[in-house]
């Protein structure tokens, strides 16, 4: 299997006056094509910094990030990134927000309108296509952002705690929808979360991050798909993996 | 997390939404306009009371010449309307104000947008612009007379200069306040700098531009009228000066009333523009 994203000896610091805040130190990771990798870690362990670097939005202080073998020169539409904060354009309706990536790519007007409507329906916002982001609840904005990111048509998708603010019911549905989408398209997904259950429900592989981006555990998840929440969570293997990840996280806290 | 197990929907596409629902609601005319009607009635009441008190004060004051009264002002207005004086002078002032406002606002918006988009340029020019902004524009009137004569040009330019700085500063502030997250979002979609400028910075700076347009209306009027007061034989400013020189207080007030009307019309026009551009602002 070919490697889509590779991080080599990466260090990221944020310099301010005479103090440098080190977010990641000598971090290494490779993501294989078509896999669903969840990154599990506590707040402040450099998860978001890592995604910013993988997306090409920020540049490493030292080390390299390779996208399909060549170093990153900046963001590319081949990599979709669902950031933690809302970045819907407040002056555009949901419909026009979802159309935006296709607008930039130069897609034909009728085609992008139809595609956007389809995506909006997928995330359950069909009735709110003409609403502006500020008229929507936080969860609805999240779903609109998800639709917009999917409109990008990227083959590699980075997600930063995308379902953190949603209610449990909706989160389960969106997780299932995402797993289905991933199965259907064969995309590569890097999914950051701080929720052990979410990491196990979604990932083929869970990478547990400790402080400064040290990898505490790199665990393959050998649970059958599709993973129905009700029955998966009571499987002995799930319980076992849950305990392994929890103890790895605890180890990092020390 | 345990509530997740209560998931009972298994639709492949489309999610069970628990969000708000949109429903049609017919509202009666009175329900929709109750508040507006009350506010407007009260406003009219306040104006009427003011006019009444003014009339009484004018009739009882020791020297009515200083305060005049609404009836005399009205008589003066109608006399001027009939003999065409008012129309001629008002038209001149409107031309100066509108030309000055449009030129100043366009230049201010363009300069604000262009300068603030490039950080180095903005850092260089910002203190200079602030310094120029701080100059009382009235002080420039004599200079403009030397440069442009005492015709309409000098008033237009005085109005334009006053408007320029306000629109410039507000637009620049709007451009610089653009959310970094939105810019990053466009970069992630593979957008070029041009996409960022047109699809993010331009709409985001609209709020600043509109603030600038709103606050600068009075300054367009000030510029034009000051110009007329300093040197002119036409326009409402001249009419005020001329009436005052003849101790015609009613004439001064009549001209001021017309100026107020011009300002209100301009305010309304810009207000309509603003509400169209700001349709995405949150619902109250």
Interface residues (C-beta under 8 A of the other chain):
Chain A: X55 X57 X74 X75 X76 X77 X79 X80 X81 X83 X85 X86 X87 X89 X90 X91 X92 X100 X101 X103 X104 X105 X121 X122 X123 X124 X125 X126 X127 X128 X132 X133 X134 X135 X136 X137 X139 X140 X143 X152 X167 X168 X169 X170 X171 X172 X173 X174 X177 X180 X195 X197 X229 X230 X233
Chain B: X1 X3 X4 X5 X6 X7 X9 X12 X13 X14 X15 X16 X17 X18 X19 X20 X21 X22 X179 X181 X182 X184 X185 X186 X187 X188 X189 X190 X191 X195 X199 X200 X203 X204 X206 X279 X280 X281 X282 X283
